[in-house]
Amino acid sequence: MSALPGTRVPRFPHGVRFREDKTRGRFILVGPERIFEADGVATEILKRVDGQRSLDAIIGELVEAFAADDATIRPDVEAFLADLEQKQLVLL
């Protein structure tokens, strides 16, 4: 997979919501006729998808929050968001 431009601003399309399921104590991504439970890593990424932050900004926050290297985090974040884009749960 080729690298995504860092200036892209990920957002949720109409009808898709990321929210906390307080009953079960986890976060879920709710789309038309589907629900995905977000694990810890996915939750940290999706919490930052707000239609305002660029991909570079999201990755920068994750690098800082987890004291990790950009080169380690970037490919995983890009692949995760690209997969959600294919499932029509995120727009890039």
C-alpha distances in whole Angstrom, upper triangle without the diagonal:
4,7,9,12,15,17,16,18,17,20,22,23,26,28,25,26,26,29,31,33,36,37,35,34,30,27,26,24,26,25,27,28,26,26,23,25,23,23,24,20,19,23,22,19,21,24,22,21,24,23,24,22,19,16,17,20,19,17,20,23,21,21,25,25,24,25,22,19,17,15,15,15,12,9,11,12,9,8,11,12,9,11,14,14,13,16,18,19,17,17,15
4,6,9,12,15,14,17,17,20,22,23,27,28,26,27,26,30,32,34,37,39,36,35,32,29,28,25,28,27,29,30,28,28,26,27,25,25,25,22,21,24,23,19,21,24,22,21,23,22,23,21,17,14,15,19,18,16,19,22,20,20,24,25,24,25,21,19,16,14,15,15,12,9,12,13,9,10,13,13,11,13,16,15,15,18,19,20,18,17,14
4,6,8,12,11,14,14,18,20,22,26,27,25,26,25,28,30,32,35,37,35,34,30,27,26,24,27,26,28,30,28,28,25,26,23,24,23,20,19,22,20,17,19,22,19,18,21,20,20,17,14,11,12,15,15,13,16,18,17,17,21,22,21,22,19,16,13,11,13,12,9,7,11,10,7,9,12,12,10,13,15,14,16,19,19,19,17,16,12
4,6,9,8,11,11,15,17,18,22,24,22,23,22,26,28,30,33,36,34,32,29,26,25,22,24,23,26,28,26,26,23,25,22,23,23,19,18,20,19,15,17,19,17,15,18,16,17,14,11,8,10,13,13,12,15,17,17,17,20,21,21,22,19,17,14,13,15,13,9,9,12,10,7,9,12,10,9,12,14,12,14,17,17,17,14,12,9
4,5,6,9,11,15,18,19,23,25,23,24,23,27,29,32,35,37,36,34,30,27,27,24,26,25,28,30,28,28,26,27,24,25,25,21,20,22,20,17,18,20,17,15,17,15,15,13,9,8,8,12,13,12,14,17,17,17,20,22,22,23,20,18,14,14,17,15,11,12,14,12,10,13,15,12,12,16,16,15,17,20,19,19,15,13,10
4,5,8,10,14,17,19,23,25,23,23,22,25,27,30,33,36,34,32,29,26,25,23,26,25,28,31,29,28,25,26,23,24,23,20,19,20,18,15,16,18,14,13,15,14,13,10,6,5,5,8,9,9,10,13,14,14,17,18,19,20,18,16,12,13,15,13,10,12,14,11,10,13,15,12,13,17,17,16,18,21,20,19,15,14,10
4,6,9,13,16,18,21,24,22,23,22,25,28,31,33,36,35,33,30,26,26,24,26,25,28,31,29,28,26,27,25,26,25,22,20,21,19,16,17,18,15,13,14,12,11,9,5,6,6,9,10,11,12,15,16,17,19,20,22,22,21,19,15,17,19,16,13,15,17,14,12,16,17,14,15,18,18,16,19,21,20,19,15,13,10
4,6,10,13,15,18,21,19,19,19,22,25,28,31,34,33,31,27,24,23,20,22,22,24,27,25,25,23,25,22,24,23,20,18,19,18,15,15,16,13,11,12,10,10,9,5,6,8,10,10,12,14,15,16,18,20,21,22,23,22,20,17,18,19,17,13,15,16,13,11,14,14,11,12,15,15,13,16,18,16,16,12,9,6
4,6,10,12,15,18,16,16,16,19,22,25,28,31,30,28,25,21,21,18,20,19,22,25,23,23,21,23,20,22,22,19,17,17,16,13,12,14,11,8,8,6,6,6,4,6,9,9,9,12,13,14,15,18,19,20,21,23,22,21,18,19,20,17,15,16,17,13,12,15,14,11,12,16,14,12,16,17,15,14,10,8,6
4,7,10,13,15,13,13,13,16,19,22,25,28,27,25,22,18,17,14,16,16,18,21,20,19,18,19,17,19,19,17,14,14,14,11,9,11,9,6,7,6,8,7,7,7,10,11,9,12,14,14,15,17,19,19,21,23,21,21,18,19,20,16,14,15,15,11,10,13,12,8,10,12,10,9,13,14,12,10,7,6,5
4,6,9,12,10,10,11,14,17,20,23,26,25,24,20,17,15,12,14,13,16,19,18,17,16,18,16,19,19,17,14,14,15,12,9,11,9,6,6,4,8,9,10,10,14,13,12,15,17,16,17,20,21,21,23,25,24,24,21,23,23,19,17,18,18,14,14,15,13,10,12,14,11,10,14,13,11,9,6,5,7
4,7,8,6,7,8,12,15,18,21,23,23,22,19,15,13,10,10,9,12,15,14,14,14,16,15,18,19,18,14,14,15,13,10,11,11,7,8,7,11,12,13,14,17,17,15,17,20,19,19,22,24,23,24,27,26,26,24,25,25,21,20,20,19,16,15,16,14,11,13,13,10,9,13,12,9,6,5,6,9
4,6,6,8,11,14,18,20,23,25,25,24,21,18,15,12,11,9,10,14,14,15,15,18,17,21,22,21,17,17,19,16,13,15,15,11,11,10,14,15,16,16,20,20,18,21,23,23,23,26,27,26,28,31,29,30,27,28,28,24,22,23,21,18,18,18,16,13,14,14,11,10,12,11,8,7,6,6,10
4,6,8,12,14,18,20,23,25,25,25,22,19,16,13,11,9,10,13,14,15,16,19,19,23,24,24,20,20,21,19,16,17,17,14,13,12,16,18,19,20,23,23,21,24,26,25,26,29,30,29,31,33,33,33,30,32,31,28,26,26,25,22,21,22,20,17,18,18,14,13,15,14,10,9,10,10,13
4,7,10,13,16,17,20,22,22,22,20,17,14,11,8,6,6,10,11,12,14,17,17,21,23,23,19,19,21,19,16,17,18,15,14,14,18,20,21,22,25,25,22,25,28,26,26,30,31,29,31,34,33,34,31,33,32,28,27,27,25,23,22,22,20,17,18,18,14,14,16,13,10,9,11,12,16
4,7,10,13,15,18,20,19,20,17,13,10,7,6,4,7,10,10,10,11,13,14,18,19,19,15,15,17,16,12,14,15,12,12,13,16,18,19,19,23,22,19,22,25,23,23,26,28,26,27,30,30,30,28,29,28,25,24,24,22,19,19,19,16,14,16,15,11,12,14,11,9,6,8,10,14
4,6,10,12,15,17,17,17,14,10,8,6,5,7,10,12,11,10,11,12,12,16,17,17,14,13,15,14,10,11,13,11,11,12,15,17,19,19,22,21,18,21,23,21,21,25,26,24,25,28,28,29,27,29,28,24,24,24,22,19,20,20,17,15,17,17,13,14,16,14,12,9,10,12,15
4,7,10,13,15,15,14,11,7,6,4,6,9,12,14,12,10,9,10,9,13,14,14,11,9,11,11,7,8,10,9,10,12,15,16,18,17,20,19,16,18,21,19,18,22,23,20,22,25,25,26,25,27,25,21,21,22,19,17,18,19,15,14,17,16,12,14,17,15,13,10,10,13,16
4,6,9,12,12,11,9,6,6,7,8,11,14,16,14,11,11,10,10,13,14,15,12,10,12,13,10,9,12,12,12,15,17,18,20,20,23,21,18,21,23,20,19,23,24,21,22,26,26,28,27,29,27,23,24,25,22,19,21,22,18,17,20,19,16,18,20,18,17,13,14,17,20
4,6,9,9,7,6,4,6,9,10,14,17,18,15,12,12,10,10,12,12,15,13,10,12,14,11,10,14,14,15,18,20,20,23,22,25,23,20,22,24,21,20,23,24,20,22,25,26,28,27,30,27,24,25,26,23,21,23,23,19,19,22,21,18,21,23,20,20,16,17,21,23
4,5,6,6,5,6,7,10,10,14,17,17,15,11,11,9,10,13,14,16,15,12,15,17,14,14,17,18,18,22,24,24,26,26,28,26,23,25,27,24,23,26,27,23,24,28,28,31,30,32,30,26,28,28,25,23,25,25,21,21,24,23,20,22,24,21,21,18,19,23,25
4,5,5,7,8,10,13,14,18,20,20,18,15,15,12,13,15,15,18,17,14,17,19,17,15,19,20,20,24,26,26,28,28,30,28,25,27,28,25,24,27,27,24,25,29,29,32,32,34,31,28,30,31,27,25,28,28,24,24,27,26,23,26,28,25,25,21,23,26,28
4,6,8,10,11,15,15,19,21,20,18,15,15,13,15,16,17,20,19,16,19,22,19,19,22,23,24,27,29,29,31,31,33,31,28,30,31,28,27,30,30,27,27,31,32,35,35,36,34,31,32,33,29,28,30,30,26,26,29,27,25,28,29,26,26,23,25,28,31
4,6,9,10,14,15,18,21,19,17,13,13,10,12,13,14,17,16,14,17,20,18,18,21,22,23,27,29,28,30,29,32,30,26,28,30,27,25,28,29,25,25,29,29,32,32,34,31,28,30,30,26,25,28,27,23,24,27,25,23,26,27,24,25,22,23,27,29
4,7,10,14,15,19,22,21,19,15,14,11,11,11,12,15,15,12,15,17,16,15,19,20,21,25,26,26,28,27,29,27,24,25,27,24,22,25,25,22,22,26,26,29,30,31,29,26,28,28,25,23,26,26,22,23,26,25,22,26,27,24,25,22,23,26,28
4,7,10,13,16,19,19,16,12,11,7,7,8,9,12,11,9,12,14,13,12,16,17,19,22,24,23,25,24,26,24,21,22,24,21,19,23,23,20,20,24,24,27,27,28,26,23,24,25,21,20,23,22,19,19,23,21,19,22,24,21,22,18,19,23,25
4,7,10,13,17,17,14,10,9,6,6,8,9,11,9,7,10,12,9,9,13,14,15,18,20,20,22,21,23,22,18,20,22,19,18,21,22,19,19,23,23,26,25,27,24,21,22,23,19,18,20,20,16,16,20,18,15,19,21,18,18,15,16,19,21
4,6,10,13,13,10,7,6,4,5,9,11,13,10,8,12,12,10,11,14,13,15,18,20,20,22,21,24,23,19,21,23,21,19,23,24,21,22,26,25,27,26,27,25,22,23,23,19,18,19,19,15,15,18,16,13,16,18,15,15,12,14,17,19
4,7,10,11,8,6,5,6,7,11,13,13,10,9,13,12,9,11,13,12,13,15,18,18,20,19,22,21,18,20,23,21,19,23,24,22,23,26,25,27,25,27,25,21,21,21,18,16,18,17,13,13,15,13,10,13,15,12,12,8,10,14,16
4,7,8,6,5,6,9,10,14,16,17,14,13,16,15,12,14,16,14,15,17,20,21,22,21,25,24,21,23,26,24,23,27,28,26,26,30,29,31,29,30,28,25,25,24,22,19,20,20,16,15,17,15,12,14,15,12,11,8,11,14,18
4,6,5,6,8,11,13,17,19,19,16,16,19,17,14,16,18,15,16,17,20,21,22,22,25,25,22,24,27,26,25,28,30,28,29,32,31,32,30,31,29,26,25,25,22,20,20,19,16,15,16,14,11,12,13,10,9,7,10,13,16
4,6,8,11,14,16,20,23,23,19,19,22,21,17,20,21,18,19,19,23,24,25,25,28,28,25,27,31,29,28,32,34,32,32,36,34,35,33,34,32,29,28,28,25,23,23,22,19,18,18,17,13,14,14,11,10,9,12,15,18
4,7,10,14,16,20,23,24,20,20,24,22,19,21,24,21,22,23,26,27,28,27,31,31,28,29,33,31,30,33,35,33,33,37,36,37,35,35,34,31,30,29,26,25,25,23,21,20,20,18,15,16,16,12,12,11,15,18,21
4,7,10,13,16,19,20,17,17,20,19,16,19,21,19,20,21,25,25,26,25,28,28,25,27,30,29,27,30,32,30,30,34,32,33,32,32,30,27,27,26,23,22,22,20,17,17,18,15,12,14,14,10,11,10,14,17,20
4,7,10,13,16,17,14,14,17,17,14,16,19,17,19,20,24,24,25,24,27,27,23,25,28,26,24,28,30,27,27,31,30,31,30,30,28,25,25,25,22,20,21,20,16,16,18,15,12,15,15,12,12,10,14,17,20
4,6,9,13,13,10,11,15,14,12,14,17,16,18,20,23,22,23,21,25,24,21,22,25,23,21,25,27,24,24,27,26,28,26,27,25,22,22,21,18,17,18,17,13,14,15,13,10,14,14,11,12,10,13,16,19
4,7,10,11,9,9,13,13,11,13,16,16,18,21,23,23,24,22,25,24,20,21,24,22,20,23,25,22,22,25,24,26,26,27,24,21,22,21,18,17,19,18,14,15,17,15,13,16,17,14,16,13,15,19,21
4,7,8,5,5,9,10,8,10,13,13,16,19,21,20,21,19,21,21,17,18,21,19,16,20,21,18,18,22,21,23,22,23,20,17,19,19,15,14,16,15,11,13,16,14,12,15,17,15,16,13,14,17,19
4,6,5,6,9,10,10,12,15,15,18,21,23,21,22,20,22,21,17,17,20,18,15,18,20,17,16,19,19,21,21,22,19,16,18,18,14,14,16,15,12,14,17,15,14,18,19,17,19,16,17,20,21
4,6,5,6,9,10,11,13,15,18,21,22,20,21,19,20,19,16,16,18,15,12,15,16,13,12,16,16,18,19,20,17,14,17,17,14,13,17,16,13,15,18,17,16,19,21,20,21,18,18,21,22
4,5,5,6,9,10,12,13,17,19,20,18,18,16,17,17,13,12,15,13,10,13,14,12,11,14,13,15,15,16,14,11,13,14,10,9,13,13,10,12,15,14,14,17,19,18,20,17,16,19,19
4,5,5,6,8,10,11,14,17,18,16,17,14,17,16,12,13,16,14,11,14,16,14,14,17,16,18,17,18,15,12,13,14,10,9,12,11,8,9,13,12,11,14,16,15,16,13,13,16,16
4,5,5,6,9,10,13,16,17,16,17,15,17,16,12,14,16,13,11,15,16,13,14,17,17,19,18,20,18,14,16,17,14,12,15,15,11,12,16,15,13,16,18,17,18,14,14,17,18
4,6,5,7,9,12,15,16,14,15,13,15,13,10,10,12,10,8,11,12,10,10,14,14,16,15,18,16,12,14,15,12,10,14,15,12,12,16,16,15,17,20,19,19,16,15,17,17
4,6,6,7,10,13,14,11,12,10,12,11,7,8,11,9,8,11,13,11,12,15,14,15,14,16,14,11,11,13,10,7,10,12,9,9,13,13,12,14,17,16,17,13,12,14,14
4,5,5,8,11,13,11,13,11,14,13,9,11,14,12,11,15,16,14,15,18,18,19,18,19,18,14,14,16,13,10,12,13,10,9,13,13,10,13,16,15,14,11,10,12,13
4,6,8,11,12,11,13,13,15,13,9,12,14,11,11,15,15,13,15,18,18,20,18,21,20,16,16,18,16,13,15,17,14,13,16,17,14,16,19,18,18,14,13,15,15
4,6,9,9,7,9,9,11,9,6,9,11,9,9,13,13,12,14,17,17,18,16,19,18,14,14,17,15,11,13,16,13,12,15,17,14,16,19,19,18,15,12,14,13
4,6,8,7,9,9,12,10,8,11,13,12,12,15,16,15,17,20,19,20,18,20,20,16,15,17,15,11,13,15,12,10,13,14,12,13,16,16,14,11,9,10,10
4,5,6,9,11,13,11,10,13,15,13,15,18,18,18,20,22,22,23,21,23,23,19,18,20,19,15,16,18,16,13,16,18,15,15,19,18,16,13,11,11,12
4,6,8,10,13,12,11,14,16,15,17,20,20,20,22,24,24,24,21,23,24,20,18,20,20,16,16,18,17,13,16,18,15,14,18,18,15,13,10,9,10
4,7,10,11,9,10,13,14,13,16,18,19,19,21,23,23,23,20,23,23,20,18,21,21,17,17,20,18,15,18,20,18,17,21,21,19,17,13,12,12
4,7,8,6,6,10,10,10,12,15,15,16,18,20,19,19,16,19,20,17,15,18,17,14,14,17,16,14,16,19,17,17,20,21,19,17,13,13,11
4,5,5,6,9,10,11,13,14,15,17,18,20,19,18,15,17,18,15,13,15,16,12,12,15,15,12,14,17,16,15,19,20,19,17,13,12,10
4,5,5,6,8,10,11,12,14,15,16,18,16,15,12,14,15,12,9,11,12,9,8,12,12,10,12,15,14,13,17,18,17,16,12,12,9
4,6,5,6,9,10,10,12,14,15,16,14,13,10,12,14,11,9,12,13,10,10,14,14,13,15,18,18,17,20,22,21,20,16,15,12
4,5,5,6,9,10,11,12,14,15,15,14,11,14,15,12,11,14,15,12,13,16,16,14,17,19,19,18,22,23,22,20,17,16,14
4,5,5,6,9,10,11,12,14,13,13,11,14,14,10,10,13,12,9,11,14,13,11,14,17,16,16,20,20,20,17,14,15,13
4,5,5,6,9,10,11,12,10,10,7,10,10,7,6,10,10,7,9,12,12,12,14,17,16,17,20,21,21,19,16,16,14
4,5,5,6,9,10,10,10,10,7,11,12,9,9,13,13,11,13,16,16,15,18,20,20,21,24,25,25,22,19,19,17
4,5,5,6,9,10,10,11,10,14,14,11,11,15,14,12,14,17,16,16,19,21,20,21,24,25,24,22,19,20,18
4,5,5,6,8,8,9,9,12,11,8,9,13,11,9,13,15,14,14,17,19,18,20,23,23,23,21,18,20,18
4,6,6,5,5,6,6,9,9,7,9,12,12,11,14,16,16,16,19,21,21,22,25,26,26,24,21,22,20
4,6,5,7,9,9,13,13,11,13,16,16,14,17,20,19,19,22,24,24,25,28,29,29,26,23,24,23
4,6,8,11,12,15,14,11,14,17,16,14,17,20,18,19,22,23,23,24,27,27,28,25,23,24,23
4,5,9,10,13,11,10,13,15,14,13,17,18,17,19,22,23,22,25,27,27,28,25,23,25,24
4,7,9,12,11,10,13,16,15,15,18,20,20,21,24,25,25,27,29,30,31,28,26,27,25
4,7,9,7,7,10,13,12,13,16,17,17,19,21,22,23,25,27,28,29,27,24,26,24
4,5,5,6,9,11,12,12,14,16,17,19,20,22,23,24,26,28,29,27,24,25,23
4,5,5,6,9,10,10,12,14,15,16,18,20,21,22,24,25,26,24,22,22,19
4,6,6,7,9,11,11,13,15,16,17,19,21,22,23,25,26,25,23,23,20
4,6,7,7,9,11,12,13,15,17,18,20,21,23,24,25,24,22,23,21
4,6,6,6,9,10,11,12,14,16,17,18,20,22,23,21,19,20,18
4,5,5,6,9,10,11,12,14,15,16,18,20,21,19,17,17,15
4,6,5,6,8,10,10,12,14,15,16,18,20,19,17,17,15
4,5,5,6,9,10,11,12,14,15,17,18,17,15,17,15
4,5,5,6,8,10,11,12,14,15,16,15,13,14,12
4,5,5,6,8,10,10,12,14,15,14,12,12,10
4,6,5,6,9,10,11,12,14,14,12,13,12
4,6,5,6,9,10,11,12,11,10,12,12
4,5,5,6,9,10,10,9,7,9,8
4,5,5,6,9,10,10,8,9,8
4,5,5,6,9,9,9,11,11
4,5,5,6,5,5,8,10
4,5,5,6,5,6,7
4,5,8,8,9,10
4,6,8,10,12
4,6,7,10
4,7,10
4,6
4
